Amino acid sequence: MKDLLTIDQLGADGIREIMVTSDSFAEVCQRPIPKVPALRGKTVALMFFENSTRTRTSFETAAKRLSADIMNFSAASSSVNKGESLRDTVETIEAMGVDAVVVRHGSSGAPQQISRWAASSVINAGDGWHAHPTQALLDVYTIREEGRSFEGLHIAIVGDIAHSRVARSNIEAFRLLGAEVTVVAPPTLLPPHVEALGAKVSNDLDAVLNDTDVLYLLRMQHERMDQALVPSLGEYHRAFGLTPERARRLSDSALIMHPGPMNRGIEISPEVIDDPRVRVLNQVTNGVIVRMAVLYLVIGSAAADRAAS
């Protein structure tokens, strides 16, 4: 694959290939010097048009551990503020000689459009409400490292499904691997035609807890309050937050996950964050490992294709 834009382009076999490759890089990350020369001489451009901490630093760390050079781009301090078009910005970055462009953009479909303009590989680091494929891949890896089979696994994704690129990519990935997914949210935070996502739907978190193997909490974005989609954040927490009482109803083997950043007291009570079933920091660690695998596979395969042509 030249690019990684969505989960569905991978299919189940593609996801599994990335998981196996990630296992190799997990070993690398355990070494005293966690670095290999796999991408020495390659350049990765990080083009982030939205703020990011975890995804950006994770990709940067992954590229450095593969010995790639990094080109950082920040929209806030670029010629975008002078009116430069997205295409001109991409072509300028490409003219400097890059092998891969990692893109986060607020508009759905932006990475797909960039991939049509760019000769280098394009990796989607989140676009609008559309997709966040590497988040889904690191979440799959986090569940997989627990020794869980996805066949028959029940995963509940709770929160703002309508505006979540994470939810969409995770639903695709989990279902491709055989898991059963239920989305849990108030009706105002569900997208139109939600059944098209292929997940079951519930408006009652308490009704699904007993049968949940993985509870995946989404960040409640404060800007949704301006749209009056929930009565209040306190009310949201009472109905859909993971409180200590709800945590006690989960099985001892259940996993609790969150893509970050967490809103303490909204999606999850502060007392629950230290629960041994929480895997939030594992997700952060695995983000570097999985993004190492993605960069290696995407740049390596693209270079092979160019050599063959």
N, C-alpha and C positions, 0 to 999 in steps of 0.2 A: 504494500500500500504506500502510495506517495504521500497521502494526507490522512489525518484522523479528524473527521468532522462530526460524526455521530456514532452511536453504538450500533445502530442497525446495519451499518456498512461492514461491521466486523462479523456478525453472526456468532453463534455459539463457539464455533471452532476458532475464530479469531480471538475471542475473549480468552479461551483456554491457552492459546499460544502465548498471549501476553502474560498470563498467570505463570506459565512455566518459565518464561524468560525472566519474569520478576523474581522467581525463586533464586536464580543465579545471582541477581544483583542484591538480593537480601543477604547473601553470603558476603558479597563485597562490602556491604555497609557495616558488617560486623568486624572487619579487619581494623588493626590499629591505624592504618592509613587507608581510609575507604575511597580509593581512587584507582581507576583503570584507564588505559590509553585508548579505549574503544572508539572515541570520536575525536582523537587528537587531530588538529588541522581543520576541524569543522567549526562553523560559527552558527550559533543559535540566537536569533533576534527575539526579544520579548517585547511584544507590542500590546500594551495594556491601555485600553481607552476607558477603563473603569478601575476604581480603587480595588486593591487586592492585597492581602497579606499572605495567607496560606498558599494559594495557588502560585502566585508569582515567586515567592521565596522557595517553594518546593521545586518548581521547574528550574530555577537558577541553581539550586543546590544539586539537582539531578544532572544538569549539564556540566557543572564543574567536576562532579565525581566521575564523569565520563571523559574528562579532559578537553571538553569543547570550550571554545571562546564564546563569551557572552556579549551581546549588543543590547543594551537596555534602551527602551523607548518609553517616554512618558508623554501622554497627550497634553498634560497640563503645561509642559514646558517646550512644546514642539510647534512647528509651523502650522499645525492644525488650527491653533488659535489665531493665525493670520489668514485663515480661509483656505488653506491647502486641502485639496480633496483627498478622500481615502485612497483612491487609486494612485494619485501622485505620491502620497506618503509611502505606500507599499513599494512602488517602483523605485523610489529614492533609496529605501532600505535595501532592496534587492541589488541595486547598482553598486552597493558597497561590498557585495559578495557574501551572501549568507546561504546556509544550507537548509535551514528550517526557520519558520516564523511561527511563534506561539502567540495566538491572538485571543484577547478578551475584548468584547465589544458589547455595548448596550443594545445594539440592533440585531434582532434575530436574522440569521442568514448571512451576516457580514463575513464570517470565515469562509463560507462556501463561495461567496463572490470573490474574496481575495484569492482563493485557490485557483480561480479561472484566470486571474491576472498573473499569478506568481509561478515562476519556474521551480522555485524551491518548495520544499514540503511545508504544509500548513497544518498546524495542530490547534484545534478548537479548545480554548481554555475557558469557555463560557460565552454564550451569545444570547442576549435578551432573555426571554422566557423559554428559549428553544431547547438548548442542549448543553451538557457539561460532561462529555464522555470520560475524561480522565478521573473525575470525581467518582463516577459510577464504577470504573475499573478498580480504583483503590478501595472502594467499599466492598466490591466482590472479593478482592484479595484479603481484606480484613476478616470477612466471614469465613473464607476458605481456610485461612491459617488456623482457625479454631477446629479444623477437621470436620466441618459440617458439609454434608451433601446438600445441594440446592434442590434436588428432587423432593418435592413434598414439603419443603421448608415454607413456613408461613411468616411473611414479612409485612408488618404494618407501617406505613409511611404516614406520619401525622403532621398536619399543619397547612400552610398556604400552598396547596397543590396548584392552584390556578396560575400563580406567578413564579413557579419554581422550575428552573431548568434542571436542577438536581433531581427532582422527582421524576421528570420525564425520562431522563437518561437511566436512572436507577430502575424504574419500572421495566424499561426495555431490557436492560442487562439481566435483572433477576428473572424475568419471565423466559428469556432465551435459555437460561440455564435450568429451568424447570421449577422455579419457586412459585408459590401462590402469593399474590400481592393484594393487600387491601389498603386503600387510601382512606384516611380518616380526617374529616374536616367539617366545619360548618358549611352549609350550602353556599354561602357567599364567597368561600375560598376554594370552591371547586370550579373547574373550567366547564364551559358548555360542552355537552356531548362527552362527559367524563368517561362514559363506558367505552369510548373509542381507545382509551389508553390500555385497555385489556386488564384492568384491575377491578376487584370488587370495591364497593363504595359503602362507607358507613359514616354516620354523623354522631356516633356514640363510641367514644374511646373505651369506656368501661365495658362495653359489650364484646370487645375483641381481645382484651388483655389476656384472658386465661389461655387462649389458643395461639398466642403470639410467640414465635421463636426469636425474631429480631424486631425490636421497636426502634424505628428510625424517625427521629424528631427533626423537623425543618425549622429553620430560623424564622421567627415572626418579624417581618419587616415593619418598622415603626411608621413608615409612610402609608401603610394600609389604614392606619387610624384616620388619616386625613380623608380617606375615601369612605369612611363610616362602614367598613366591611365587617367589623366586630364592634360590639357595644363599648368595650374597654379592654385593655390588656389584662387587667385583673380578672375580668369575666372570662376571657380566653383561657387564662391559666387554670381557673376553676373547672372549666369544661374539658380542656384539651392538654393541659400541662401534666408532666410526669411528677406527681406529688409522692411523698413517702408512702402514702396509703396505696396508691396505684402501683408503685414499685414493688410492694410486698405481694401484690397479686400476680406479678410475673413469675415464671418458673425460675428455679435456681440456675438453669442452664441458658436462660434467655440472654441476648446481647442488647445493649442500649447504645445507639449510635446517633451522631449529629455531625453535619458537615462543617459547623463553625461559621462564624463566631456564635457562641451560645449567649442567649439572653437569660441570665440567671433570674429565676422567679417568674419567667414567662413560659418558655417551653419546658423548663425543668427546674424543680426546686433546688436551692443551693445544697440542701442536705443530701440530695440524691447524686450529686456530681461525683462524690467519692465512692459511690457504690462499686464493688469489684466487677460488676457486669458491664460497666461503662467502658466503651472502647474508643473514646474520642481521641486520646493521644496516640493510640495504635493507628488510627486513621491518618493522623499527621505523619507519623513515621513511615507508614506504607505509601503515602503520597509520593515521597521521594523515590522509593524503590520502584513503584509502578511507572512513574514518569521517566525514570532511567530506562526502563524496558521500552516504553513508547518511543522515546527519542532514538534509542538504538535501532529499533525495528524500522521506524519511519525513515530516518536518514540513511540507514544502511540499504534498505530496499530501494529507495529513490536513487541512490548513487549507483546501485547495480543496474537499474533500469536505464539510467542515462548512459552508462558504459556500454550496455547491450545495444543501444540505439546509435 
